[in-house]
Amino acid sequence: MSQALQNANYPVSGSIKVSNIFPGDYGACDEGSFYTASLAATASTAVATTTQALGKTNPVLAIINPYPVGGPGSFNMYLRYVKLVMSVVSGTSTFIAHVGTLDNVNPKLSTVGTVFGVGPNNTNSNSGTTSRASLYGGVNIAVGDTSQGRTVHTGFVTNGLPVAFDTYTLAFGEPVTAMNLIGTMTLVKLITIPVPPVIIAPGWTYTLGLWGTGTAASAATYYMDVGWIERPQGQ
């Protein structure tokens, strides 16, 4: 509300009025809590990820929340989107599926891939708040799930053969599916996949794997972009 101007929606009283004037992620961005990071084209692990289990142990993406558990100033990471652009195609004759895992272990990776080259960056130009998050693409190899490990999302990405510059966007907490095709399924595809809200607590690791029954032992190459919010739990 502009200074010195009465708002008819809020009559004068002794109570406190709270109104969210920024829809969606702009509220988090306004307080300096929204971050992005990206990775240039990087080859993933050359493993035939023909099962979901192999997709879990050879993830294309790993995100680590290194904040100390229960420490002052520790933050949860609230995932908003992951965008993958396949610049070099992996060999496959069938569908591509996704699997997301949360596990209370750090290090989750026995082989650490390539750290994201850009970010984490705060998307509010008026905020100097920084993030401690660690993001890795490329050749990641993960250990098996611990007793606290949990699969948080699974499903199909596409049943069409991948081609160079296919784009897959996982939208967290968004119940919307979209697919934009340039021509037929054999040409470039722009696909949005809805997945549930995912929160990475301090000390936890999130991994994203891609798999398909006809996948060959050839490494796909991906550009990656990730967006997330960092806030204290429950606030």
C-alpha positions in Angstrom: 0.0 0.0 0.0 1.3 3.4 -0.9 2.4 5.7 1.9 -0.3 8.0 3.3 -3.0 6.4 1.1 -5.9 4.7 2.8 -6.7 1.2 1.5 -10.5 0.5 1.4 -9.8 -3.2 1.9 -8.3 -2.7 5.3 -10.5 -0.5 7.6 -8.7 1.3 10.4 -8.5 -0.8 13.6 -6.0 -1.8 16.3 -5.2 -5.2 14.7 -2.3 -6.0 12.4 -3.1 -6.6 8.7 -1.0 -9.0 6.6 -1.5 -9.3 2.8 0.7 -11.1 0.3 1.1 -8.7 -2.5 3.6 -10.8 -4.4 2.1 -14.0 -6.0 4.0 -17.2 -6.2 7.8 -17.2 -6.0 8.0 -13.4 -6.0 7.4 -13.3 -2.2 10.4 -15.5 -1.6 12.5 -13.5 -4.1 11.5 -10.3 -2.5 12.9 -11.4 0.9 16.1 -12.6 -0.8 15.4 -16.4 -0.5 15.2 -17.5 -4.2 18.3 -18.9 -5.9 19.3 -20.3 -9.3 22.3 -22.3 -10.6 23.3 -23.6 -14.0 25.7 -26.1 -15.6 27.1 -25.9 -19.1 26.8 -28.9 -21.4 28.3 -31.8 -19.4 28.4 -35.5 -20.2 26.7 -37.9 -17.7 27.8 -41.4 -16.7 28.2 -43.8 -19.6 26.1 -46.5 -18.0 23.1 -48.4 -19.4 20.6 -47.2 -16.9 18.0 -49.9 -17.8 16.3 -50.1 -14.4 15.1 -47.6 -11.8 17.8 -48.9 -9.4 20.5 -48.0 -11.9 19.0 -44.6 -12.5 19.2 -44.0 -8.7 22.9 -45.0 -8.4 23.9 -43.0 -11.6 22.0 -39.7 -11.1 22.3 -37.0 -13.7 21.9 -34.4 -10.8 22.8 -34.3 -7.1 21.8 -31.4 -4.8 23.3 -31.3 -1.3 22.1 -29.2 1.6 25.2 -28.8 3.7 23.7 -26.6 6.5 24.3 -28.1 9.9 21.4 -30.0 11.4 19.7 -27.9 14.0 22.2 -25.2 13.7 21.4 -21.5 14.0 20.8 -20.1 10.6 20.2 -23.5 9.0 17.7 -23.5 6.1 15.6 -26.0 4.2 15.9 -26.1 0.4 12.5 -26.0 -1.3 12.9 -27.2 -4.9 11.0 -25.2 -7.6 12.3 -26.5 -11.0 15.0 -28.5 -12.7 15.5 -28.0 -16.4 17.5 -30.4 -18.5 18.5 -29.7 -22.2 19.9 -32.8 -23.9 22.6 -31.6 -26.3 24.1 -35.0 -27.0 21.6 -37.9 -27.0 22.0 -41.2 -25.1 21.2 -44.4 -27.0 17.7 -45.7 -26.2 15.0 -47.6 -27.9 12.3 -47.1 -25.4 10.8 -44.6 -23.0 12.7 -42.3 -20.6 11.6 -42.2 -17.0 12.6 -40.1 -13.9 13.3 -41.0 -10.3 14.0 -38.6 -7.5 15.5 -39.6 -4.2 16.1 -38.0 -0.8 18.6 -39.5 1.6 19.9 -38.4 5.0 23.6 -38.9 4.1 26.4 -36.7 3.0 28.4 -37.7 1.1 25.8 -39.5 -0.9 28.1 -39.5 -3.9 30.9 -42.0 -4.1 32.1 -40.3 -7.3 31.4 -36.6 -7.4 30.6 -35.1 -10.8 31.0 -31.6 -12.1 30.1 -28.7 -9.8 27.6 -26.2 -11.3 29.7 -23.4 -12.9 27.1 -20.6 -12.4 25.6 -19.9 -9.0 24.0 -20.3 -6.6 22.9 -16.8 -7.4 20.3 -14.8 -5.5 17.7 -13.5 -8.0 16.9 -10.4 -6.0 19.4 -7.7 -7.1 18.7 -5.9 -3.8 19.8 -8.8 -1.6 23.2 -9.9 -0.6 22.1 -13.2 1.0 24.1 -16.2 -0.3 23.4 -19.9 -0.4 25.6 -22.8 0.7 24.0 -25.4 -1.6 26.2 -27.7 -3.6 25.0 -28.9 -7.0 26.6 -31.5 -9.2 25.9 -32.8 -12.7 28.0 -35.0 -15.1 29.5 -38.3 -13.9 27.9 -38.8 -10.5 27.8 -42.2 -8.8 25.7 -42.6 -5.7 25.7 -45.1 -2.9 22.6 -47.2 -2.2 19.9 -45.7 -0.1 20.2 -45.7 3.6 17.4 -46.7 6.0 16.2 -43.1 5.7 16.4 -42.9 2.0 13.1 -42.4 0.2 11.9 -42.2 -3.4 10.0 -39.0 -3.7 8.9 -39.0 -7.4 8.8 -41.4 -10.3 7.1 -41.4 -13.7 7.5 -41.1 -17.5 9.4 -38.2 -19.1 8.6 -39.3 -22.7 7.9 -42.4 -24.7 9.4 -40.8 -27.8 13.0 -41.3 -28.8 15.3 -38.5 -27.6 16.8 -36.0 -30.0 19.3 -33.3 -29.6 18.0 -30.3 -27.7 15.0 -32.1 -26.2 14.1 -30.1 -23.0 12.7 -31.7 -19.9 11.5 -29.4 -17.0 10.5 -30.9 -13.7 8.1 -28.5 -12.0 8.0 -29.1 -8.2 4.6 -28.7 -6.5 2.9 -27.8 -9.8 0.1 -30.1 -10.9 0.5 -29.2 -14.6 1.7 -31.3 -17.5 2.7 -29.7 -20.8 4.3 -30.9 -24.0 5.2 -28.7 -26.9 6.3 -30.6 -30.0 8.0 -29.2 -33.0 6.6 -31.5 -35.7 6.3 -35.1 -34.6 7.6 -37.1 -31.6 10.8 -37.8 -33.6 11.7 -34.1 -33.5 12.6 -31.6 -30.7 10.3 -31.9 -27.6 9.7 -29.4 -24.8 8.2 -31.3 -21.9 7.1 -30.1 -18.5 6.7 -32.9 -15.9 4.8 -32.2 -12.6 6.4 -33.7 -9.5 5.5 -33.3 -5.8 6.9 -30.6 -3.5 10.4 -31.7 -2.4 12.2 -30.2 0.6 15.9 -31.0 1.2 16.5 -30.7 4.9 20.0 -29.8 6.4 22.4 -32.8 5.9 20.2 -34.4 3.2 20.9 -35.0 -0.5 18.5 -35.1 -3.4 19.4 -37.0 -6.6 17.6 -37.2 -9.9 18.1 -40.2 -12.2 16.8 -40.9 -15.7 16.4 -44.5 -17.0 14.7 -46.6 -19.6 14.6 -50.3 -20.4 16.3 -49.8 -23.8 19.0 -47.4 -22.6 22.5 -48.0 -24.0 25.8 -47.5 -22.3 26.4 -44.1 -23.9 26.6 -40.8 -22.0 24.0 -38.2 -22.7 25.1 -34.6 -22.3 22.9 -32.0 -20.5 22.7 -28.3 -19.9 21.0 -27.9 -16.5 19.2 -25.1 -14.7 17.9 -25.3 -11.1 15.7 -23.0 -9.1 15.0 -23.2 -5.3 14.0 -21.4 -2.2 15.9 -21.4 1.1 14.0 -20.7 4.3 13.8 -21.9 8.0 11.5 -24.8 8.4 7.9 -23.9 8.8 8.4 -20.2 8.1 
